[in-house]
Amino acid sequence: MVERVVATPAALELIDCLKAKHGAGLMFYQSHGCCDGSSPMCYLIGELTPSRYDLQIGQIGGCPFFISESQYQYWQNSQLIIGITEGSGGTFSLEGPEGVCFITGSRLFNEDEQQELV
């Protein structure tokens, strides 16, 4: 089964760390500008309410992952790959104090994967 969003082992390890600190009720939202650029943001469920214009495109580490419909139009032919890097990331994201931040990479789906997604 083709997944629209996946996480690297390092990102999954960080998600587990955040769950241990904050509880299992975490969610992700692919930011699309303003204060934190276009980084994936990690929140406690309830801190951010997805709107009717947001889509849940999958889960990483057992946590729902949302993206806006408008941004999805740019990413619909790509698999999002959530990783981490050193440094401070999104000021509103839970991993901020950890000295690392979530980042989004991508790869285009091949023809067979595109057919499976339809």
C-alpha positions as CSV (number, residue, x, y, z in Angstrom):
1,M,0.0,0.0,0.0
2,V,1.3,3.4,-1.0
3,E,1.4,6.0,1.8
4,R,1.2,9.7,1.1
5,V,3.3,10.5,4.2
6,V,6.0,8.5,5.9
7,A,8.6,9.2,8.6
8,T,12.3,8.4,8.9
9,P,13.5,6.2,11.8
10,A,14.9,9.3,13.5
11,A,11.6,11.1,13.1
12,L,9.7,8.1,14.6
13,E,12.1,8.1,17.5
14,L,11.5,11.8,18.2
15,I,7.7,11.2,18.0
16,D,8.1,8.5,20.6
17,C,10.1,10.9,22.8
18,L,7.4,13.5,22.4
19,K,4.7,11.0,23.3
20,A,6.6,10.1,26.4
21,K,6.7,13.7,27.5
22,H,3.3,15.0,26.3
23,G,1.1,11.9,26.0
24,A,0.0,9.9,23.0
25,G,-2.4,12.5,21.7
26,L,-0.2,14.2,19.1
27,M,-1.0,15.4,15.6
28,F,0.9,16.9,12.7
29,Y,0.1,19.8,10.3
30,Q,2.2,20.6,7.3
31,S,2.6,24.4,7.7
32,H,2.4,26.5,4.6
33,G,3.9,29.8,5.4
34,C,3.6,32.7,7.9
35,C,5.7,32.3,11.0
36,D,7.2,28.8,10.5
37,G,7.7,28.5,6.8
38,S,6.6,25.1,5.4
39,S,7.8,22.8,8.1
40,P,5.7,19.9,9.6
41,M,4.4,21.1,12.9
42,C,3.7,18.8,15.9
43,Y,0.8,19.7,18.3
44,L,-1.2,18.2,21.1
45,I,-4.5,17.1,19.7
46,G,-6.9,20.0,20.4
47,E,-4.2,22.8,20.1
48,L,-5.0,23.2,16.4
49,T,-8.3,22.4,15.0
50,P,-8.1,21.3,11.3
51,S,-10.6,23.2,9.2
52,R,-12.9,21.9,6.5
53,Y,-10.1,22.9,4.0
54,D,-7.6,20.6,5.7
55,L,-7.1,17.0,4.7
56,Q,-5.7,14.1,6.7
57,I,-3.3,12.4,4.3
58,G,-2.1,9.7,6.6
59,Q,-0.3,9.0,9.9
60,I,3.2,9.0,11.1
61,G,4.1,7.3,14.4
62,G,0.4,6.7,14.9
63,C,-0.3,10.4,14.8
64,P,-2.7,12.0,12.2
65,F,-1.0,14.2,9.6
66,F,-2.9,17.0,8.0
67,I,-2.3,19.4,5.1
68,S,-4.4,22.2,3.6
69,E,-6.3,21.4,0.4
70,S,-4.4,24.2,-1.4
71,Q,-1.0,22.9,-0.4
72,Y,-2.1,19.4,-1.2
73,Q,-2.6,20.4,-4.8
74,Y,1.2,21.0,-5.0
75,W,2.1,17.8,-3.2
76,Q,-0.5,15.3,-4.5
77,N,2.0,13.6,-6.8
78,S,4.6,13.3,-4.1
79,Q,5.2,11.2,-1.0
80,L,6.1,13.4,1.9
81,I,9.0,12.1,3.9
82,I,9.2,13.6,7.4
83,G,12.7,13.7,8.9
84,I,14.6,15.7,11.5
85,T,17.5,18.0,11.5
86,E,19.5,19.8,14.2
87,G,18.5,23.3,15.1
88,S,15.5,25.1,16.2
89,G,12.4,24.7,14.1
90,G,8.8,25.8,14.3
91,T,8.3,28.0,17.3
92,F,4.9,26.5,17.9
93,S,5.9,22.9,17.4
94,L,6.4,20.5,20.3
95,E,10.0,19.5,19.3
96,G,11.3,23.0,19.6
97,P,13.0,22.5,23.0
98,E,14.7,19.3,21.9
99,G,17.3,21.0,19.7
100,V,16.0,19.4,16.5
101,C,13.2,20.1,14.2
102,F,11.0,18.1,11.8
103,I,11.6,18.7,8.1
104,T,9.7,17.7,5.0
105,G,11.3,16.0,2.1
106,S,9.6,14.4,-0.9
107,R,9.8,12.1,-3.8
108,L,7.5,11.7,-6.8
109,F,5.3,8.7,-7.0
110,N,6.1,6.4,-9.9
111,E,3.4,5.4,-12.4
112,D,2.4,2.2,-10.6
113,E,2.1,4.1,-7.3
114,Q,0.0,6.8,-9.0
115,Q,-2.4,4.1,-10.2
116,E,-2.7,2.6,-6.7
117,L,-3.6,6.0,-5.3
118,V,-6.4,6.6,-7.7
